[in-house]
Amino acid sequence: MKKGILLIAAVGTMFFTSCKDAGSSASEKVKAENVDAAAARDSKATVYPELTFDETEFDFGNIPQGEPVEHVFTFTNTGRAPLVITNAKSTCGCTVPEYHKNESIQPGETGEMLVKYNGSGRGQVQKTVTISANTENGQEQIKIKAFVEAESAS
């Protein structure tokens, strides 16, 4: 019984130690060109596009209740990677953003987002559009506001 256990231990030791290359270390096996390629890949992973709007808020002023209005927000990709807007949504159905979904905007290029508001509500209103993109934050916001005047009872 003891001989059997010793034999299994000896075979196991030979099996695990035979895989080692006696004369070299792991650091000697690393190729320099692979290290350089990995460093270049990793440095690109930290480069993001930046979504910079000419204005982040627009005031329509006084508008009659029920009168639709719209405004174009202009933006620029001020980052160092292509910008892709994947979604844009507002805080309610009365405000609708229109944009080129999943279109690549190269660094330095500009784009537009049209925001339509149907004039519902009464009094001071403010609506927020949340934009999902491949920026470092992942989300950006723009706002519209207006003072909706109640319909006159004639």
Secondary structure, DSSP 8 states (H G I E B T S, - for coil): -HHHHHHHHHHHHHHHHTTS-TT--HHHH--HHHHHHHHHHHHHHT----EEES-SEEEEEEEETT--EEEEEEEEE-SSS-EEEEEEEESSTTEEEE--TT-EE-TT-EEEEEEEE---SSEEEEEEEEEEESSSSSEEEEEEEEEEE-----
